[in-house]
Amino acid sequence: MEKAIKKADVLIEALPYIKSYSGKIFVIKCGGSALINPEIKKKVLEDIVFMSYVGIRPIIIHGGGPFINEEFRRLGKKVEFTEGLRVTTKDDVAVVNRVLNQVNESIVSEIKKIGGRAVSMNTAKKNVIKARPHEESERLGFVGVIDTVNADVIRNAVRPRAIPVISPVSMGKDNELYNINADDVSAEIAMALKAVKLVLLTDVKGIMRHKGDESTLISTLAMKDARTLIDRKVIQSGMIPKVKACMNALSAGVSKTHIIDGRISHSLLLEIFTDKGIGTEIVRDK
């Protein structure tokens, strides 16, 4: 009986959040273990399907870095990053696109197995984002930034309780493929669709003041303090694009942004539907 009562208490705790967020768009970037580990992946997608059933309108943007790295190594290609961005040749981007399409289709298939509805929006099927070359294209190659987002296509897909699953590769106006950082894609789509939340799933607890020391986890971080931590190199490498993506989204009107550990069982539900939450929330300056 006590266990049943605790479960009821959890549902009651979630009720005001369900009421507040019903009908609202959440953009969720899935990467790391949320894609690699089958058990973690299933729990993350269960959380997202749950959201869709209680009236939230989730949109998934996925990465696929580990799968791309594995394929690069198999093909004898060099794996190289600069400030968290993958250096990508023209040959490389075709491999990236192929691997990400496979990741995209596997997520859609898994959602359907769980009992949800999903719409694949990879480059091959629906090019919902248009890219232009990154300003550092001479150094980075076929890495792009988003030029435009076809918000209407995404919005129409999400209305019938379906979950759009979007791949971060896009065509440019020059008809070339461009690899775009998935965190940036997530932020741009959140901005274009006026999302209430942007959530980035990763493989760390959040932002720590001291690298590797989870006791120094920062639960709430203002934008000005985030910039200071980047300047002091407390925030480094792959965390930099995530934090910048959050700050860009906040500056453009997204209400809240979160960086959370996807390895924690049902981390999305804990972050969104409980009073305490987990991970790091990045907020506007007061």
Phi and psi in degrees as a GROMACS rama.xvg file:
@    title "Ramachandran Plot"
@    xaxis  label "Phi"
@    yaxis  label "Psi"
@TYPE xy
-61.0531  -40.6256  GLU-2
-62.9436  -40.8975  LYS-3
-64.0516  -40.2381  ALA-4
-65.3783  -41.042  ILE-5
-61.1538  -41.0615  LYS-6
-62.2972  -41.4423  LYS-7
-63.8637  -39.05  ALA-8
-61.5497  -40.4284  ASP-9
-62.0403  -43.4637  VAL-10
-63.3114  -40.5  LEU-11
-66.2066  -39.3292  ILE-12
-60.5068  -35.1915  GLU-13
-76.9892  -21.1996  ALA-14
-54.9475  -48.5687  LEU-15
-63.4875  -31.8202  PRO-16
-70.0092  -40.7551  TYR-17
-61.0286  -44.9086  ILE-18
-62.4393  -42.2544  LYS-19
-69.1164  -36.2941  SER-20
-99.2652  -4.52249  TYR-21
-58.4391  128.978  SER-22
84.2815  -5.78382  GLY-23
-90.7448  152.61  LYS-24
-91.6471  129.482  ILE-25
-114.598  132.957  PHE-26
-105.666  125.551  VAL-27
-123.761  121.008  ILE-28
-96.5556  120.899  LYS-29
-102.906  126.072  CYS-30
-150.604  179.785  GLY-31
61.2563  -137.041  GLY-32
-63.0565  -22.5401  SER-33
-64.039  -15.9815  ALA-34
-108.684  -30.9128  LEU-35
-84.3946  -49.6856  ILE-36
-82.745  117.866  ASN-37
-57.8559  -38.8451  PRO-38
-68.265  -43.962  GLU-39
-65.6257  -44.0555  ILE-40
-57.0722  -44.7074  LYS-41
-62.2739  -42.979  LYS-42
-66.1746  -40.137  LYS-43
-61.9735  -46.2038  VAL-44
-69.8578  -32.4664  LEU-45
-60.9031  -42.2985  GLU-46
-59.107  -43.9761  ASP-47
-69.0869  -40.6035  ILE-48
-63.5336  -40.9168  VAL-49
-57.0701  -46.9248  PHE-50
-55.0138  -44.6452  MET-51
-63.8806  -32.7539  SER-52
-77.3482  -22.3177  TYR-53
-97.8012  12.9613  VAL-54
102.146  -8.86566  GLY-55
-74.3702  150.734  ILE-56
-112.988  84.8597  ARG-57
-79.4285  146.599  PRO-58
-126.298  129.441  ILE-59
-102.135  129.171  ILE-60
-115.351  128.08  ILE-61
-114.571  150.236  HIS-62
-93.8061  -146.99  GLY-63
165.104  22.513  GLY-64
-50.5105  -49.1975  GLY-65
-60.5101  -37.2182  PRO-66
-69.7117  -37.7447  PHE-67
-66.7712  -44.5859  ILE-68
-57.9883  -44.1706  ASN-69
-62.0469  -41.9368  GLU-70
-69.6198  -38.2166  GLU-71
-59.6148  -45.4502  PHE-72
-64.3501  -39.344  ARG-73
-62.0298  -36.0561  ARG-74
-88.8785  -0.770466  LEU-75
74.7625  23.4864  GLY-76
-90.7961  153.159  LYS-77
-78.7952  134.093  LYS-78
-100.838  113.929  VAL-79
-139.243  134.445  GLU-80
-125.37  147.616  PHE-81
-131.227  115.241  THR-82
50.951  43.6119  GLU-83
83.0081  -1.5541  GLY-84
-106.529  135.803  LEU-85
-77.511  124.261  ARG-86
-69.434  124.527  VAL-87
-133.715  114.161  THR-88
-79.2897  173.955  THR-89
-62.9365  -39.8509  LYS-90
-66.2932  -38.7715  ASP-91
-61.3567  -40.7676  ASP-92
-66.7037  -28.8696  VAL-93
-66.8758  -38.9996  ALA-94
-66.9313  -44.8234  VAL-95
-57.08  -46.3029  VAL-96
-62.5547  -43.431  ASN-97
-62.9093  -45.3445  ARG-98
-65.754  -43.4708  VAL-99
-67.4996  -32.8848  LEU-100
-62.2167  -38.7606  ASN-101
-65.747  -42.843  GLN-102
-60.8168  -44.9781  VAL-103
-57.1509  -49.186  ASN-104
-66.502  -32.7685  GLU-105
-69.8546  -35.9598  SER-106
-65.8143  -45.5974  ILE-107
-59.1143  -45.0211  VAL-108
-62.0438  -42.2658  SER-109
-65.4936  -41.159  GLU-110
-60.4322  -42.6181  ILE-111
-65.7458  -36.0398  LYS-112
-64.9426  -36.2579  LYS-113
-70.0271  -25.643  ILE-114
115.883  9.48178  GLY-115
-95.8356  179.217  GLY-116
-115.329  139.04  ARG-117
-141.815  150.012  ALA-118
-124.743  120.296  VAL-119
-74.2357  127.428  SER-120
-127.698  56.3398  MET-121
-87.6512  172.111  ASN-122
-59.0155  -36.7909  THR-123
-68.6797  -27.3369  ALA-124
-103.103  -51.9845  LYS-125
-142.379  110.883  LYS-126
-85.5268  83.0417  ASN-127
-84.0552  -8.38957  VAL-128
-126.982  143.847  ILE-129
-111.535  137.831  LYS-130
-113.016  161.407  ALA-131
-133.554  158.458  ARG-132
-60.812  144.23  PRO-133
-63.2686  148.763  HIS-134
-61.8962  -21.3419  GLU-135
-101.817  34.7417  GLU-136
-62.779  -29.746  SER-137
-62.9332  -32.0477  GLU-138
-91.002  -36.7298  ARG-139
-95.0219  -18.8149  LEU-140
80.6228  -134.165  GLY-141
-87.3258  53.3107  PHE-142
-100.072  134.866  VAL-143
-120.943  172.392  GLY-144
-125.997  158.118  VAL-145
-73.8164  130.413  ILE-146
-92.0311  -50.9807  ASP-147
-142.825  154.516  THR-148
-117.616  128.483  VAL-149
-83.0758  80.4458  ASN-150
-63.7534  -34.9693  ALA-151
-63.0862  -40.5647  ASP-152
-63.3917  -43.2287  VAL-153
-67.3357  -43.9693  ILE-154
-61.624  -41.0488  ARG-155
-66.5566  -32.676  ASN-156
-71.0525  -33.8541  ALA-157
-82.8924  -16.1865  VAL-158
-64.4637  -44.5348  ARG-159
-81.3663  38.7101  PRO-160
61.8464  20.8717  ARG-161
-88.5116  156.9  ALA-162
-110.711  108.411  ILE-163
-66.2875  137.048  PRO-164
-121.144  112.482  VAL-165
-113.258  131.958  ILE-166
-92.954  140.429  SER-167
-88.1142  41.8109  PRO-168
-122.863  139.324  VAL-169
-145.271  159.242  SER-170
-84.1443  145.291  MET-171
-96.4797  175.998  GLY-172
-63.9893  -20.017  LYS-173
-86.9788  7.74825  ASP-174
63.973  21.158  ASN-175
-97.7037  148.682  GLU-176
-79.8402  142.759  LEU-177
-131.504  136.041  TYR-178
-86.6173  123.555  ASN-179
-116.798  138.111  ILE-180
-57.7274  127.232  ASN-181
-64.499  -30.0294  ALA-182
-65.3005  -41.3492  ASP-183
-66.2116  -41.465  ASP-184
-59.2819  -43.907  VAL-185
-59.7419  -45.3281  SER-186
-64.5924  -44.8435  ALA-187
-64.4409  -40.058  GLU-188
-69.852  -39.0154  ILE-189
-59.5947  -40.7936  ALA-190
-67.4588  -46.1585  MET-191
-64.6994  -33.4268  ALA-192
-99.9972  8.65196  LEU-193
52.1989  50.2528  LYS-194
-66.292  150.362  ALA-195
-78.9001  -37.2968  VAL-196
-134.175  145.147  LYS-197
-119.269  121.644  LEU-198
-121.373  124.266  VAL-199
-108.216  116.044  LEU-200
-87.9467  132.568  LEU-201
-140.398  -169.475  THR-202
-109.068  20.7881  ASP-203
-129.902  162.506  VAL-204
-63.3239  -25.5552  LYS-205
151.827  -147.948  GLY-206
-95.7462  126.078  ILE-207
-108.691  144.606  MET-208
-69.4875  -29.8937  ARG-209
-125.675  121.254  HIS-210
-53.612  128.846  LYS-211
83.2358  -8.22231  GLY-212
-102.585  97.8009  ASP-213
-67.7545  -17.7725  GLU-214
-69.411  -14.5518  SER-215
-100.515  19.9091  THR-216
-56.3557  133.209  LEU-217
-96.1091  114.148  ILE-218
-77.7562  -35.611  SER-219
-135.123  131.523  THR-220
-134.392  122.336  LEU-221
-75.9599  154.471  ALA-222
-59.0868  -41.8515  MET-223
-63.6324  -36.0305  LYS-224
-72.0154  -33.4236  ASP-225
-63.2262  -41.3543  ALA-226
-62.7463  -39.7819  ARG-227
-62.7189  -42.4146  THR-228
-67.3379  -31.9279  LEU-229
-68.326  -45.7512  ILE-230
-61.1351  -35.7895  ASP-231
-85.4754  1.66645  ARG-232
63.8422  23.8965  LYS-233
-73.403  -41.8867  VAL-234
-92.775  121.469  ILE-235
-132.285  168.768  GLN-236
41.0787  -122.287  SER-237
-66.204  -16.4749  GLY-238
-77.0012  -22.6765  MET-239
-61.4619  -51.1401  ILE-240
-60.639  -32.4324  PRO-241
-65.8518  -47.6505  LYS-242
-66.246  -42.3259  VAL-243
-64.3765  -37.7633  LYS-244
-61.6477  -42.7821  ALA-245
-62.8265  -44.1354  CYS-246
-65.8436  -40.0269  MET-247
-61.8844  -42.6157  ASN-248
-63.7412  -44.0353  ALA-249
-62.7846  -41.9044  LEU-250
-62.8237  -27.7739  SER-251
-94.9521  5.16208  ALA-252
111.668  -4.50657  GLY-253
-64.4516  134.392  VAL-254
-67.8835  -49.7121  SER-255
-142.806  149.596  LYS-256
-130.605  147.884  THR-257
-139.649  139.721  HIS-258
-116.913  114.649  ILE-259
-132.166  162.713  ILE-260
-86.5728  108.148  ASP-261
-68.4167  -12.9395  GLY-262
-76.1779  -19.1188  ARG-263
-74.7207  130.313  ILE-264
-57.0153  124.122  SER-265
56.3953  42.5789  HIS-266
-61.0649  -34.6084  SER-267
-65.2027  -43.9051  LEU-268
-65.9314  -38.1522  LEU-269
-64.0663  -38.9591  LEU-270
-72.1019  -39.8389  GLU-271
-93.0183  -34.019  ILE-272
-112.374  11.6796  PHE-273
-123.734  158.223  THR-274
-69.688  -33.5067  ASP-275
-82.8553  -47.5355  LYS-276
73.1434  177.338  GLY-277
-140.747  173.969  ILE-278
71.9088  -159.243  GLY-279
-115.738  127.672  THR-280
-101.748  124.366  GLU-281
-100.846  128.1  ILE-282
-126.749  164.132  VAL-283
-64.8964  154.373  ARG-284
-66.4208  141.587  ASP-285
